[in-house]
């Protein structure tokens, strides 16, 4: 199994566990009427979504790095003569 699939599985598991925890906290806050607990549940749900999106971003970045041509040398730009004179 390549590294992209490992990252995908880890992201999927961690994101889903965090999402389920957030949903349970959110529902507990709604049922009990505690607004701070409800806010913590919403924050946990949003955190799980962001966690999953960051994992997808890492996978897409790794794939793009693998597919780029390597070894293409870009020469440095030659220095230009003084463009600005400093008055002293």
C-alpha positions in Angstrom: 0.0 0.0 0.0 1.5 3.3 -1.0 1.8 6.3 1.3 -1.1 8.1 -0.2 -3.5 5.3 0.8 -2.0 5.2 4.3 -2.6 9.0 4.7 -6.1 8.6 3.3 -7.0 5.8 5.7 -5.5 7.6 8.7 -7.4 10.8 7.7 -10.6 8.9 7.2 -10.5 7.1 10.5 -9.3 10.1 12.6 -11.8 12.4 10.9 -14.7 10.1 11.3 -14.0 9.4 15.0 -13.7 13.1 15.6 -16.9 13.8 13.7 -18.9 11.2 15.6 -17.5 12.6 18.9 -18.6 16.1 17.8 -22.1 14.9 16.9 -22.5 13.2 20.2 -21.3 16.3 22.1 -23.6 18.5 20.0 -26.6 16.3 20.6 -25.9 16.2 24.3 -25.7 20.0 24.4 -29.0 20.3 22.5 -30.9 17.7 24.7 -29.5 19.0 28.0 -30.0 22.7 27.0 -26.4 23.7 27.7 -25.4 26.2 25.1 -21.6 26.1 25.8 -21.6 22.3 25.3 -23.5 22.8 22.0 -20.8 25.2 20.9 -18.1 22.8 21.7 -19.9 20.1 19.7 -20.2 22.5 16.7 -16.5 23.3 17.0 -15.5 19.7 17.1 -17.6 18.9 14.0 -16.0 21.8 12.1 -12.5 20.6 13.3 -13.2 17.1 12.0 -14.2 18.5 8.6 -11.0 20.7 8.5 -8.9 17.7 9.5 -10.3 15.6 6.6 -9.8 18.5 4.2 -6.2 18.9 5.3 -5.6 15.2 4.7 -7.0 15.5 1.2 -4.8 18.5 0.6 -1.7 16.5 1.7 -2.6 13.7 -0.6 -3.2 16.0 -3.6 0.1 17.8 -2.9 2.0 14.6 -2.7 0.6 13.4 -6.0 1.4 16.7 -7.7 5.0 16.6 -6.5 5.4 13.0 -7.8 4.0 14.0 -11.3 6.2 17.1 -11.8 9.3 16.9 -14.0 12.4 16.9 -11.9 15.8 18.0 -12.9 14.8 21.1 -14.8 17.4 23.6 -13.9 16.5 27.3 -13.9 19.6 29.5 -14.3 19.8 32.5 -12.0 19.1 35.9 -13.5 22.2 38.0 -14.3 22.9 40.9 -12.1 22.0 44.3 -13.6 24.2 47.3 -13.2 23.2 49.7 -10.4 19.7 50.9 -11.1 19.5 53.3 -8.2 22.2 55.7 -7.1 22.5 56.4 -3.4 23.3 60.0 -2.6 25.4 60.6 0.4 
